[in-house]
């Protein structure tokens, strides 16, 4: 996790998440994202995963930025 000083002098958390391509890994990752959002509403996320597994569809449907690779 990275913290940076935003334009208004407020620290903002930026988080990169990566988990396996199955629901057994994706949904716990989403739970972590949601918990962080509860405590740090201004936090930003990037999910890194594959292009050919279910994670791409699930994560992007939650409006979380997604970076996929083969």
Rosetta silent file (secondary structure, phi, psi, omega in degrees, C-alpha in Angstrom):
SEQUENCE: XXXXXXXXXXXXXXXXXXXXXXXXXXXXXXXXXXXXXXXXXXXXXXXXXXXXXXXXXXXXXXXXXXXXXX
SCORE:     score description
SCORE:     0.000 S_00000001
   1 L     0.000  141.529  179.302    0.000    0.000    0.000 S_00000001
   2 E  -119.385  140.771  174.570    1.209    3.467   -0.813 S_00000001
   3 E  -112.805  139.232  173.901    0.300    6.733    0.844 S_00000001
   4 E  -140.498  158.098 -178.519    0.726   10.045   -0.916 S_00000001
   5 E   -87.396  113.753 -179.075   -0.051   13.625   -0.121 S_00000001
   6 L   -72.984  174.879 -177.148   -2.954   14.795   -2.278 S_00000001
   7 L   -58.788  -31.259 -177.557   -3.424   18.285   -3.717 S_00000001
   8 L   -94.083   13.143  178.830   -5.431   19.428   -0.706 S_00000001
   9 L    80.195   14.519 -179.423   -2.835   18.167    1.772 S_00000001
  10 L  -103.601  132.033  176.648   -4.814   15.030    2.595 S_00000001
  11 E   -72.321  137.793 -179.621   -3.102   11.658    2.607 S_00000001
  12 E  -127.947  136.812  178.884   -4.748    9.147    0.299 S_00000001
  13 E   -88.310  134.017  173.596   -4.177    5.400    0.239 S_00000001
  14 E  -119.658  125.829 -171.449   -3.476    3.726   -3.114 S_00000001
  15 E  -124.209  134.196  171.743   -3.730   -0.059   -3.051 S_00000001
  16 E  -106.402  129.101 -178.911   -2.723   -2.729   -5.559 S_00000001
  17 E  -122.409  140.098  172.629   -4.549   -6.047   -5.163 S_00000001
  18 L  -143.971  133.899  179.621   -3.874   -9.325   -6.928 S_00000001
  19 L  -147.109  163.649 -178.587   -5.541  -12.660   -6.231 S_00000001
  20 L   -58.476  168.848 -173.976   -6.053  -15.961   -8.032 S_00000001
  21 L   -86.393   17.559  179.126   -8.578  -16.357  -10.812 S_00000001
  22 L  -115.081  160.313  179.224  -11.195  -18.262   -8.810 S_00000001
  23 H   -58.814  -28.754  178.940  -14.045  -17.071   -6.648 S_00000001
  24 H   -66.584  -16.717  177.140  -12.256  -18.488   -3.625 S_00000001
  25 H  -109.231  -35.669 -175.752   -9.594  -15.824   -4.088 S_00000001
  26 H   -68.789  -46.846 -175.836  -11.507  -12.992   -5.759 S_00000001
  27 H   -67.341  -37.460  171.988  -14.258  -12.582   -3.182 S_00000001
  28 H   -63.367  -36.213  176.669  -11.889  -12.358   -0.195 S_00000001
  29 H   -63.213  -40.966  177.110   -9.934   -9.716   -2.146 S_00000001
  30 H   -64.157  -36.910  177.808  -13.189   -7.791   -2.682 S_00000001
  31 H   -63.257  -39.572  177.437  -13.929   -8.046    1.050 S_00000001
  32 H   -64.904  -44.599  178.591  -10.534   -6.485    1.794 S_00000001
  33 H   -58.598  -47.305 -178.667  -11.196   -3.700   -0.712 S_00000001
  34 H   -63.672  -37.590  179.223  -14.607   -2.992    0.830 S_00000001
  35 H   -67.126  -41.806  177.391  -13.186   -2.924    4.367 S_00000001
  36 H   -63.182  -42.350  178.661  -10.470   -0.464    3.344 S_00000001
  37 H   -60.534  -36.404  177.080  -13.100    1.711    1.621 S_00000001
  38 H   -60.368  -43.094 -174.890  -15.112    1.780    4.870 S_00000001
  39 H   -88.664  -27.140 -179.167  -12.142    3.086    6.827 S_00000001
  40 L  -134.416   78.345 -174.189  -10.503    5.160    4.060 S_00000001
  41 L   -58.606  -24.879 -178.524  -13.250    6.337    1.661 S_00000001
  42 L   -88.347    3.390 -178.138  -10.825    8.299   -0.513 S_00000001
  43 L   -64.991  153.406  179.032   -8.605    5.262   -1.159 S_00000001
  44 E  -121.677  148.418 -175.097   -7.902    4.161   -4.728 S_00000001
  45 E  -129.938  150.685  169.097   -7.441    0.603   -5.992 S_00000001
  46 E  -135.658  124.150  178.054   -5.866   -1.249   -8.890 S_00000001
  47 E  -102.480  129.652  178.921   -6.554   -4.940   -9.303 S_00000001
  48 E  -112.313  128.452 -178.743   -3.995   -6.908  -11.327 S_00000001
  49 E  -159.467 -163.927 -177.869   -5.006  -10.239  -12.817 S_00000001
  50 E   -91.397  168.008  178.860   -5.342  -12.319  -15.957 S_00000001
  51 L   -93.181  -14.229 -171.130   -7.373  -11.635  -19.081 S_00000001
  52 L  -118.496   21.550  178.339   -8.900  -15.080  -19.417 S_00000001
  53 L  -123.414  170.757 -174.205  -10.302  -15.894  -15.978 S_00000001
  54 H   -65.397  -20.475 -177.878  -13.483  -14.917  -14.150 S_00000001
  55 H   -59.137  -37.399 -179.460  -11.706  -12.247  -12.073 S_00000001
  56 H   -57.741  -47.587 -178.286  -11.693   -9.818  -15.017 S_00000001
  57 H   -68.847  -41.920 -177.205  -15.485   -9.858  -15.301 S_00000001
  58 H   -68.033  -48.537 -175.607  -16.173   -9.771  -11.565 S_00000001
  59 H   -66.673  -45.044 -179.249  -13.723   -7.001  -10.683 S_00000001
  60 H   -67.294  -27.278  177.645  -14.630   -4.712  -13.589 S_00000001
  61 H   -69.173  -17.329  178.572  -18.344   -5.136  -12.777 S_00000001
  62 L   -95.932   10.029  179.554  -17.540   -3.543   -9.384 S_00000001
  63 L    59.188   36.565  174.880  -15.990   -0.487  -11.109 S_00000001
  64 L  -101.747  127.335  178.555  -12.532   -1.293   -9.780 S_00000001
  65 L   -54.814  138.045 -173.315   -9.688   -0.427  -12.190 S_00000001
  66 E  -131.852  131.810  175.087   -8.253   -3.639  -13.636 S_00000001
  67 E  -117.034  115.865 -177.418   -4.937   -4.388  -15.302 S_00000001
  68 E  -112.319  154.023  175.938   -4.894   -7.748  -17.031 S_00000001
  69 E  -141.877  163.541 -179.722   -2.180   -9.770  -18.704 S_00000001
  70 L   -86.223    0.000    0.000   -1.947  -13.091  -20.555 S_00000001
